[in-house]
Every structure is written in C-alpha cells, then in structure tokens.
Amino acid sequence: MTRIAVLGGGVMGEALIIGLLAQDPSARIVVVEQSAERGDALVARHGIRLDTAGAAVAAADVVIIAVKPDGVRALLQEIANDVQPGALVISIAAGIPTSVISALVPQAAVVRAMPNTPARIQQGVIGVSAAQTCPAVSLAIASALLGAVGTVIQIPEAQQDAITATSGSGPAYVFYLAEAMMRGAQELGLDPAQARTAVIETIAGAAQLMLASDDDPQVLRAQVTSAKGTTAAAIAAFDASAVADGIVAGMVAARDRSAELSQP
C-alpha cells in the first residue's frame, strides 16, 4: 500500500488526488492544506486525511510538492528533516530545478514534473525529469503515479522550459482559439449557445481525429482544404495575419518566461 503525502490541495493537488485514488483505491493519501475550509472540503470529497507537513512526510513513501513555486523553498526547509531516506519527492512547481530540491532533501529521490490543467479530467500531459541522483526505478515509479492523470513524457530537465511552453501552457492556447472562434461565430450570426456548442464540439472532434489518425495535422488540414474553397480562404486570411508565426512567438515567450522563473 503506497503512502502518499500531497503538500498543497489546490486545483492540481486535487487533480492528482482524484487520479491517484482512481488508479489505486487502497492508496493512503494525506493532504497538507493551509486553508482549513479547503482541507475539510477535500476530506469530505475524497475520504483522505489532513495532517501537518512534518507528520505527513514522515510517514510517506511519496511526497508530492504541489504548492506555488514561491513557497517551495520554505516548505522544503520546513520538512527537510522529516523526509524519509529513499522517499520519492515529486515537485510539480513550475520553474524550481531538481538541484534546488535535492540540495534541501538530499536523502530523497527527486523528480520534477510539469502537468497541465486537463489533468483535472485525467487527460493531462505531464513532462517528467529526474534529478541527477535519482535512481531509474524512482523515475519509473513517478511516471507510473503521474500516469494516473494523463500521458507522461520523460524528458531531460533542460527541456522542462520547452514542455512548459508546449503542454503546460498549451491548453490556454486552445482556449484562446476557442474564444476567438466563438466571437467570430457570433459576429457571423450564431447565438452564444450555438457558437459555444459548435466551437467546442469542433475542437474536441478535431483533437479526437488527430489522435485516431496516423496522418500529421498538415495532412489532415490539406484534406479539408479544397482549392479556392471556404477553408482555403480562411487559411489565407490566417497566413496574411501571420497567425502561425504568432503562435510560435508566443511559445518562445512562454519558454523564456519559464526559464526566468527558475532563477533564484
């Protein structure tokens, strides 16, 4: 029976709790949450326990750091002497290098992870990187646990900023597209409810088609783009506005900001 301490019961912390319990209903999960109201709600919804940080990690095989990045160092200093030798510490705090975590809890195997918000419905993408001293078996355990909330991609830590800009921030890019398409649909005469349904179901269907097909997105796009047709007219307008270049520029900006956040 795996003993897991989740330090931080926010949106991503709860997403992990839901996925871990679905994966292994017998898992013993303890959550540490500063907000008493939030903590009580988590206990009521999921049947887990609340405890202090020190007590939670002292009894844990796996410690998941799910607090905001600016609180990670102080939290690690608080629990440094309580983390058990050989425990697996998984941090989902953006921008905090494994070297920082390993320096504060050198007795632990450390893995850094970047999930995204679809983890809330077990459809996330999670980039994972092991610290230099982390055994391969610990990385495998971390990957299996995080697989409870989505697809795990193992990457060198040097690529964490890239995965943050791609899948970490990626859902927001899709939501941004959906916002624009809904606005366009309403300007074309659809009412808000019709626009919402048409756009969301179109995006969901297109995503499922990409998953089901062996063809690249470029090929799938070409299949629906008849010469001089309606789609061709739309793509030409997108190209004239440099939409694709803007998306790439946005991802570069997200990567650069992620790198900035990793600096002390």
Contacts in CASP RR format, 6 or more apart in sequence:
PFRMAT RR
TARGET T0000
AUTHOR 0000-0000-0000
METHOD contacts of the structure
MODEL  1
MTRIAVLGGGVMGEALIIGLLAQDPSARIVVVEQSAERGDALVARHGIRL
DTAGAAVAAADVVIIAVKPDGVRALLQEIANDVQPGALVISIAAGIPTSV
ISALVPQAAVVRAMPNTPARIQQGVIGVSAAQTCPAVSLAIASALLGAVG
TVIQIPEAQQDAITATSGSGPAYVFYLAEAMMRGAQELGLDPAQARTAVI
ETIAGAAQLMLASDDDPQVLRAQVTSAKGTTAAAIAAFDASAVADGIVAG
MVAARDRSAELSQP
1 26 0 8 1.000
1 27 0 8 1.000
1 28 0 8 1.000
2 24 0 8 1.000
2 27 0 8 1.000
2 28 0 8 1.000
2 61 0 8 1.000
2 62 0 8 1.000
2 145 0 8 1.000
3 27 0 8 1.000
3 28 0 8 1.000
3 30 0 8 1.000
3 59 0 8 1.000
3 60 0 8 1.000
3 61 0 8 1.000
3 62 0 8 1.000
4 20 0 8 1.000
4 27 0 8 1.000
4 28 0 8 1.000
4 29 0 8 1.000
4 30 0 8 1.000
4 60 0 8 1.000
4 61 0 8 1.000
4 62 0 8 1.000
4 63 0 8 1.000
4 64 0 8 1.000
4 145 0 8 1.000
5 29 0 8 1.000
5 30 0 8 1.000
5 31 0 8 1.000
5 32 0 8 1.000
5 51 0 8 1.000
5 56 0 8 1.000
5 57 0 8 1.000
5 59 0 8 1.000
5 60 0 8 1.000
5 62 0 8 1.000
5 63 0 8 1.000
5 64 0 8 1.000
6 13 0 8 1.000
6 16 0 8 1.000
6 17 0 8 1.000
6 29 0 8 1.000
6 30 0 8 1.000
6 31 0 8 1.000
6 32 0 8 1.000
6 64 0 8 1.000
6 66 0 8 1.000
7 31 0 8 1.000
7 32 0 8 1.000
7 53 0 8 1.000
7 56 0 8 1.000
7 57 0 8 1.000
7 63 0 8 1.000
7 64 0 8 1.000
7 65 0 8 1.000
7 66 0 8 1.000
7 67 0 8 1.000
7 75 0 8 1.000
7 79 0 8 1.000
8 31 0 8 1.000
8 32 0 8 1.000
8 33 0 8 1.000
8 34 0 8 1.000
8 66 0 8 1.000
8 67 0 8 1.000
9 17 0 8 1.000
9 31 0 8 1.000
9 32 0 8 1.000
9 33 0 8 1.000
9 38 0 8 1.000
9 39 0 8 1.000
9 42 0 8 1.000
9 66 0 8 1.000
10 33 0 8 1.000
10 38 0 8 1.000
10 66 0 8 1.000
11 117 0 8 1.000
11 120 0 8 1.000
12 66 0 8 1.000
12 92 0 8 1.000
12 115 0 8 1.000
12 117 0 8 1.000
12 119 0 8 1.000
12 120 0 8 1.000
13 31 0 8 1.000
13 64 0 8 1.000
13 66 0 8 1.000
13 92 0 8 1.000
14 42 0 8 1.000
14 46 0 8 1.000
14 120 0 8 1.000
15 115 0 8 1.000
15 117 0 8 1.000
15 119 0 8 1.000
15 120 0 8 1.000
15 149 0 8 1.000
16 64 0 8 1.000
16 66 0 8 1.000
16 92 0 8 1.000
16 115 0 8 1.000
16 119 0 8 1.000
16 146 0 8 1.000
16 148 0 8 1.000
16 149 0 8 1.000
17 29 0 8 1.000
17 31 0 8 1.000
17 42 0 8 1.000
17 46 0 8 1.000
17 48 0 8 1.000
18 46 0 8 1.000
18 120 0 8 1.000
18 122 0 8 1.000
18 149 0 8 1.000
19 122 0 8 1.000
19 148 0 8 1.000
19 149 0 8 1.000
20 27 0 8 1.000
20 29 0 8 1.000
20 145 0 8 1.000
20 148 0 8 1.000
21 27 0 8 1.000
21 29 0 8 1.000
21 46 0 8 1.000
21 48 0 8 1.000
22 122 0 8 1.000
22 148 0 8 1.000
23 145 0 8 1.000
23 147 0 8 1.000
23 148 0 8 1.000
29 46 0 8 1.000
29 48 0 8 1.000
29 49 0 8 1.000
30 48 0 8 1.000
30 49 0 8 1.000
30 50 0 8 1.000
30 51 0 8 1.000
30 56 0 8 1.000
30 59 0 8 1.000
30 60 0 8 1.000
31 39 0 8 1.000
31 42 0 8 1.000
31 43 0 8 1.000
31 48 0 8 1.000
31 49 0 8 1.000
31 50 0 8 1.000
31 51 0 8 1.000
31 56 0 8 1.000
32 50 0 8 1.000
32 51 0 8 1.000
32 52 0 8 1.000
32 53 0 8 1.000
32 56 0 8 1.000
33 39 0 8 1.000
33 42 0 8 1.000
33 50 0 8 1.000
39 50 0 8 1.000
40 50 0 8 1.000
42 48 0 8 1.000
42 50 0 8 1.000
43 49 0 8 1.000
43 50 0 8 1.000
53 75 0 8 1.000
53 78 0 8 1.000
53 79 0 8 1.000
53 82 0 8 1.000
54 78 0 8 1.000
54 79 0 8 1.000
54 82 0 8 1.000
55 82 0 8 1.000
56 63 0 8 1.000
57 63 0 8 1.000
57 79 0 8 1.000
57 82 0 8 1.000
57 83 0 8 1.000
57 84 0 8 1.000
57 87 0 8 1.000
58 82 0 8 1.000
58 83 0 8 1.000
58 84 0 8 1.000
60 84 0 8 1.000
60 87 0 8 1.000
61 84 0 8 1.000
61 87 0 8 1.000
61 88 0 8 1.000
62 87 0 8 1.000
62 88 0 8 1.000
62 89 0 8 1.000
62 90 0 8 1.000
62 141 0 8 1.000
62 145 0 8 1.000
63 79 0 8 1.000
63 83 0 8 1.000
63 87 0 8 1.000
63 88 0 8 1.000
63 89 0 8 1.000
63 90 0 8 1.000
63 108 0 8 1.000
64 90 0 8 1.000
64 91 0 8 1.000
64 92 0 8 1.000
65 72 0 8 1.000
65 75 0 8 1.000
65 76 0 8 1.000
65 89 0 8 1.000
65 90 0 8 1.000
65 91 0 8 1.000
65 92 0 8 1.000
65 93 0 8 1.000
65 101 0 8 1.000
66 92 0 8 1.000
66 93 0 8 1.000
67 75 0 8 1.000
67 93 0 8 1.000
68 93 0 8 1.000
69 93 0 8 1.000
69 94 0 8 1.000
69 95 0 8 1.000
69 96 0 8 1.000
69 261 0 8 1.000
71 93 0 8 1.000
72 91 0 8 1.000
72 93 0 8 1.000
72 96 0 8 1.000
72 100 0 8 1.000
72 101 0 8 1.000
73 96 0 8 1.000
73 100 0 8 1.000
73 104 0 8 1.000
76 100 0 8 1.000
76 101 0 8 1.000
76 104 0 8 1.000
76 105 0 8 1.000
77 104 0 8 1.000
79 105 0 8 1.000
80 104 0 8 1.000
80 105 0 8 1.000
83 89 0 8 1.000
83 105 0 8 1.000
83 107 0 8 1.000
83 108 0 8 1.000
84 107 0 8 1.000
84 108 0 8 1.000
85 107 0 8 1.000
85 108 0 8 1.000
86 107 0 8 1.000
86 108 0 8 1.000
86 109 0 8 1.000
87 107 0 8 1.000
87 108 0 8 1.000
87 109 0 8 1.000
88 108 0 8 1.000
88 109 0 8 1.000
88 111 0 8 1.000
88 138 0 8 1.000
88 141 0 8 1.000
88 142 0 8 1.000
89 101 0 8 1.000
89 105 0 8 1.000
89 108 0 8 1.000
89 109 0 8 1.000
89 110 0 8 1.000
89 111 0 8 1.000
90 110 0 8 1.000
90 111 0 8 1.000
90 112 0 8 1.000
90 113 0 8 1.000
90 142 0 8 1.000
90 145 0 8 1.000
90 146 0 8 1.000
91 98 0 8 1.000
91 101 0 8 1.000
91 110 0 8 1.000
91 111 0 8 1.000
91 112 0 8 1.000
91 113 0 8 1.000
92 113 0 8 1.000
92 114 0 8 1.000
92 115 0 8 1.000
94 114 0 8 1.000
94 164 0 8 1.000
94 258 0 8 1.000
94 261 0 8 1.000
95 160 0 8 1.000
95 161 0 8 1.000
95 164 0 8 1.000
95 258 0 8 1.000
95 261 0 8 1.000
95 262 0 8 1.000
96 112 0 8 1.000
96 262 0 8 1.000
97 112 0 8 1.000
97 157 0 8 1.000
97 262 0 8 1.000
98 110 0 8 1.000
98 111 0 8 1.000
98 112 0 8 1.000
98 129 0 8 1.000
98 130 0 8 1.000
98 131 0 8 1.000
98 132 0 8 1.000
98 134 0 8 1.000
98 157 0 8 1.000
99 131 0 8 1.000
99 132 0 8 1.000
100 264 0 8 1.000
101 108 0 8 1.000
101 110 0 8 1.000
101 112 0 8 1.000
101 131 0 8 1.000
102 108 0 8 1.000
102 110 0 8 1.000
102 131 0 8 1.000
102 132 0 8 1.000
102 133 0 8 1.000
106 133 0 8 1.000
109 130 0 8 1.000
109 131 0 8 1.000
109 133 0 8 1.000
109 134 0 8 1.000
109 135 0 8 1.000
109 138 0 8 1.000
110 130 0 8 1.000
110 131 0 8 1.000
110 133 0 8 1.000
110 134 0 8 1.000
111 128 0 8 1.000
111 129 0 8 1.000
111 130 0 8 1.000
111 131 0 8 1.000
111 134 0 8 1.000
111 138 0 8 1.000
111 139 0 8 1.000
111 142 0 8 1.000
112 128 0 8 1.000
112 129 0 8 1.000
112 130 0 8 1.000
112 131 0 8 1.000
112 157 0 8 1.000
112 160 0 8 1.000
113 126 0 8 1.000
113 127 0 8 1.000
113 128 0 8 1.000
113 129 0 8 1.000
113 142 0 8 1.000
113 146 0 8 1.000
114 126 0 8 1.000
114 127 0 8 1.000
114 128 0 8 1.000
114 160 0 8 1.000
114 163 0 8 1.000
114 164 0 8 1.000
114 167 0 8 1.000
114 168 0 8 1.000
115 124 0 8 1.000
115 125 0 8 1.000
115 126 0 8 1.000
115 127 0 8 1.000
115 146 0 8 1.000
115 149 0 8 1.000
115 168 0 8 1.000
116 124 0 8 1.000
116 125 0 8 1.000
116 126 0 8 1.000
116 167 0 8 1.000
116 168 0 8 1.000
116 169 0 8 1.000
116 170 0 8 1.000
116 171 0 8 1.000
117 124 0 8 1.000
117 171 0 8 1.000
118 124 0 8 1.000
118 125 0 8 1.000
118 150 0 8 1.000
118 171 0 8 1.000
119 126 0 8 1.000
119 149 0 8 1.000
119 150 0 8 1.000
120 149 0 8 1.000
122 148 0 8 1.000
122 149 0 8 1.000
122 150 0 8 1.000
123 150 0 8 1.000
124 149 0 8 1.000
124 150 0 8 1.000
124 151 0 8 1.000
124 167 0 8 1.000
125 150 0 8 1.000
125 151 0 8 1.000
125 153 0 8 1.000
125 167 0 8 1.000
125 168 0 8 1.000
126 146 0 8 1.000
126 147 0 8 1.000
126 149 0 8 1.000
126 150 0 8 1.000
126 151 0 8 1.000
126 152 0 8 1.000
126 153 0 8 1.000
127 152 0 8 1.000
127 153 0 8 1.000
127 154 0 8 1.000
127 155 0 8 1.000
127 160 0 8 1.000
127 163 0 8 1.000
127 167 0 8 1.000
128 139 0 8 1.000
128 142 0 8 1.000
128 143 0 8 1.000
128 146 0 8 1.000
128 152 0 8 1.000
128 153 0 8 1.000
128 154 0 8 1.000
128 155 0 8 1.000
129 154 0 8 1.000
129 155 0 8 1.000
129 156 0 8 1.000
129 157 0 8 1.000
129 159 0 8 1.000
129 160 0 8 1.000
130 136 0 8 1.000
130 138 0 8 1.000
130 139 0 8 1.000
130 142 0 8 1.000
130 157 0 8 1.000
131 157 0 8 1.000
139 154 0 8 1.000
143 152 0 8 1.000
143 154 0 8 1.000
146 152 0 8 1.000
153 163 0 8 1.000
153 167 0 8 1.000
155 162 0 8 1.000
155 163 0 8 1.000
160 258 0 8 1.000
161 255 0 8 1.000
161 256 0 8 1.000
161 258 0 8 1.000
161 259 0 8 1.000
161 262 0 8 1.000
162 255 0 8 1.000
164 254 0 8 1.000
164 255 0 8 1.000
164 258 0 8 1.000
165 250 0 8 1.000
165 251 0 8 1.000
165 252 0 8 1.000
165 254 0 8 1.000
165 255 0 8 1.000
165 258 0 8 1.000
166 251 0 8 1.000
169 251 0 8 1.000
169 254 0 8 1.000
173 247 0 8 1.000
174 203 0 8 1.000
177 203 0 8 1.000
178 199 0 8 1.000
178 200 0 8 1.000
178 203 0 8 1.000
181 195 0 8 1.000
181 199 0 8 1.000
181 202 0 8 1.000
181 203 0 8 1.000
182 192 0 8 1.000
182 195 0 8 1.000
182 196 0 8 1.000
182 199 0 8 1.000
184 195 0 8 1.000
185 194 0 8 1.000
185 195 0 8 1.000
185 198 0 8 1.000
185 199 0 8 1.000
186 192 0 8 1.000
186 195 0 8 1.000
190 198 0 8 1.000
209 220 0 8 1.000
210 217 0 8 1.000
210 220 0 8 1.000
213 220 0 8 1.000
215 223 0 8 1.000
221 235 0 8 1.000
224 231 0 8 1.000
225 231 0 8 1.000
225 232 0 8 1.000
225 235 0 8 1.000
226 232 0 8 1.000
238 244 0 8 1.000
END
